[in-house]
């Protein structure tokens, strides 16, 4: 074999990253879409109905689009103004407008839990 060919092959082998990882799987290249990414975690959203007059801030925060700060504002509003008479009153809370209300209205109630 020609000496320059052997030198070229040796140089390519030395300069090229290994194509296979130790376990035999292809090694992802930097910048490729196969590079390792953090695992995707799903947010668990409950489908339970939330009673605005008895729910905790954590229960209110389980509603789609409602975060912990807004949930705290709902509880503060309830404490200051008394129980909600109808679910639409939640739109009086800063941060909850008509769009937010339409997303969550099917999961809201103000039913009296006392019997």
C-alpha positions in Angstrom: 0.0 0.0 0.0 1.2 3.5 -0.7 2.7 5.2 2.3 0.7 8.4 1.8 -2.6 6.5 1.8 -1.7 4.8 5.1 -0.8 8.2 6.6 -4.0 9.7 5.4 -6.1 6.9 6.8 -4.3 7.1 10.2 -4.8 10.9 10.3 -8.5 10.5 9.6 -8.9 7.9 12.3 -7.1 10.1 14.8 -9.0 13.3 14.0 -12.5 11.8 13.6 -14.6 11.3 16.7 -15.6 7.7 17.4 -18.8 6.9 15.5 -20.1 4.5 18.1 -20.4 5.0 21.8 -19.2 2.2 24.2 -22.6 0.6 24.2 -22.6 0.4 20.4 -25.2 3.2 19.9 -24.4 6.1 17.6 -22.9 9.0 19.4 -24.9 12.2 18.9 -23.0 15.0 17.2 -22.8 18.4 18.6 -25.6 20.6 17.3 -27.6 17.6 16.0 -31.2 17.1 16.8 -30.3 13.8 18.4 -28.2 15.5 21.1 -29.3 14.7 24.6 -32.0 16.9 25.9 -33.5 17.1 29.4 -36.5 14.8 29.8 -39.9 16.3 29.1 -42.1 16.5 32.2 -45.8 16.7 31.9 -47.8 19.1 34.1 -50.6 17.3 35.8 -53.8 19.3 35.5 -56.7 18.1 37.5 -60.2 17.9 36.0 -61.9 18.3 39.3 -64.5 21.0 39.8 -63.1 23.8 42.1 -65.5 25.5 44.6 -64.4 29.1 44.7 -65.8 29.5 48.2 -63.9 26.7 49.8 -60.9 25.9 47.6 -57.3 26.4 48.8 -54.9 28.5 46.7 -53.3 25.2 45.6 -56.6 23.9 44.3 -57.3 27.1 42.5 -53.8 27.0 41.0 -54.6 23.6 39.4 -57.0 25.4 37.0 -55.6 25.9 33.5 -53.8 29.2 33.1 -54.0 30.1 36.8 -50.7 30.3 38.6 -49.9 30.5 42.3 -49.9 34.3 42.5 -53.3 34.6 40.9 -54.7 31.8 43.0 -53.5 33.7 46.1 -55.3 36.8 44.8 -58.6 34.8 44.4 -58.3 33.7 48.1 -57.6 37.3 49.2 -60.6 38.6 47.2 -62.8 36.0 48.8 -61.5 36.9 52.3 -62.1 40.6 51.7 -65.4 40.4 49.8 -67.0 37.3 51.2 -68.1 34.2 49.3 -68.6 34.3 45.6 -72.3 34.4 44.6 -71.7 33.4 41.0 -68.6 32.0 39.1 -68.4 35.1 36.9 -67.3 37.1 39.9 -63.8 35.6 39.6 -63.3 38.1 36.7 -63.2 40.8 39.4 -59.8 39.3 40.5 -56.8 41.0 39.0 -55.2 38.7 36.4 -58.4 36.9 35.4 -60.1 38.3 32.4 -62.8 36.9 30.1 -60.3 34.7 28.2 -59.1 33.1 31.3 -62.6 32.7 32.6 -63.8 31.0 29.5 -61.0 28.4 29.8 -61.9 27.5 33.4 -65.7 28.2 33.7 -66.7 24.5 33.3 -64.4 23.7 36.3 -65.8 26.3 38.7 -68.7 26.2 41.2 -69.9 28.3 44.1 -72.2 25.6 45.4 -72.8 25.6 49.1 -71.0 22.6 50.7 -73.0 22.8 53.9 -76.0 20.5 54.2 
